[in-house]
């Protein structure tokens, strides 16, 4: 078996395999012996039908499928390994010639990992993230704490106003026709929360318990349900009940109730410290994200469509897996948000491109910087993972599992490389 490698544009590679007619004849004989017990013919015992009789009764191509099954995958895998091809797409088989007395010729078309051109990775400039804690930040944290500890009281004798908790029945209509998902009974809505589309909540203000009102709104043009986007609608609403939040006084007693501190001033200082820690943590995460964006902007790579499609499918599988924990599948989810799976895939492409660019860029930088991952570093990471499993057999198998080790090796290499990029990023 011989193989020719044709490396074409945009990371496309065509492998052409040729099995000589003599080799093909030997493989046909193997195929016959392998399948002999399945052939039947008048006058012959099962498994004893001669090959020439089998080919006459069943056709000479009856043995071809087994030859293909026994040789194509094996020869393809060997060629990929021997030529160090990093395949990023599903291989496509095309049989060019097959027949008795002929060479068996077939091609496998695939796409390999493209080379990334990282124009710059040190000295990337990003905006500096503010970690200062202002008086407004502390006041907001205090108000949030008051909201969490508010007492809810039922209101009977006044109109609905902003910040009230309303209970409503509603049904939406477009051109006098009720639309799916536009109805709710005993729905609890805080006025001013922005939970409903713009203009809805404001029009409820002034209603009294038992009142009915037609609320006229227009769905945003970018609304997630395409059948509603940009449409004018009327919601028929009935106000069932009103509740209000009664906020606690902001004093030392409040501080004692919600914290371990005796005075409001002590509580404020503690809030300030915690807010500072949160802002610094968020700034670190934001810096990483912005650095990644800048690195991708400075990386040129010609991504084959097949590689992009594979990354989108991987992201879709992960998203579908997360949905399953909520008792949903991707079809139901797409139906709920008014789209199709194909259109949803299109929304994943920008992030898929960024993922590919980032991975290829980090791989390129790791080579330039000669970054290595030692086996003991992998062991340390695996030991951290093992703590989450306990001391069962699953945990004990992790150290010897090559798939786990390869994953950890790749993850550590990327983390080390990205740290170099982030450390050399300039904040302005």
Secondary structure, DSSP 8 states (H G I E B T S, - for coil): -EEEEEE-STTEEEEEEEE-HHHHHHHHHHHHHHHGGG---TTS-TT---HHHHHHHH-GGGGHHHHHHHHHHHHHHHHHHHTT--B-S--EEEEEE--TTS-EEEEEEEEB----EES--SS-EE--------HHHHHHHHHHHHHHT-EEEEE-SS---TT-EEEEEEEEEETTEEEEEEEEEEEEEETTS--S-TTTGGGGTT--TT-EEEEEEE--TT-SSTTTTT-EEEEEEEEEEEEEEE---SSHHHHHHHSS-SSHHHHHHHHHHHHHHHHHHHHHHHHHHHHHHHHHHTEE----HHHHHHHHHHHHHHHHHHHHTTT--HHHHHHHTT--HHHHHHHHHHHHHHHHHHHHHHHHHHHHHT----HHHHHHHHHHHHHHH-SSHHHHHGGG-HHHHHHHHHHHHHHHHHHHHHHT-EE-
